[in-house]
């Protein structure tokens, strides 16, 4: 059983910054990579950023240059530094983890980020 817990969501004005954090509650499985996805009302869930076990990162086009993902898969943690936030960034942000072996992906419960104009 794997559980991911997100924190750090809240209300911020456009141009501001916010940091999200995610931690896995168990070390029973070995993480391959972790990432952040987001979903706004009426929209699909889109990939925001991902980081793998050797530190390679991937970002969605809309957040490149503004968001930075960091973490340590050995410690089962990941963070997302969000800068220069825009109202379009408003969404529920979900932590995701993929594992080695025959283990399903894990998803957090989501944390709401609201960016006011």
LINNORQUI-V131821 format. One line per field, one symbol per residue. ss: DSSP state (A for helix, B for strand, O for the rest). psi: psi as a letter, one per 30 degrees, with the letter a starting at -180 (. if undefined). burial: + if it has 9 or more other C-alpha atoms within 8 Angstrom, else -. A space follows every 10 residues. Layout:
ss = ???
psi = ???
burial = ???
This chain:
ss = OOOBBBBOOB BBBOOOOBBB BBBBOOOOOO BBBBBBBBBO OOOOOBBBBB BBOOOOBBBO AAAOOOBBBB BBOOOOBBBB BBOOOOAAAO BBBBBBBBBO OOOOOBBOOO BBBBBBO
psi = kkkkjllfla kklkfalkkk lkkkflgflk kelllklljl kglljkkelk kafggklkkk effkfekkkl ajfffhlklj jjlhkleffk lkkkkkkkll aiklkkklfk kkkkjl.
burial = --++++-++- -+++-+++++ ++++-----+ ++++++++++ ------++++ +++---+-++ --+--++++- +++--+++++ +++++++-++ ++++++++++ -----+++++ ++++++-
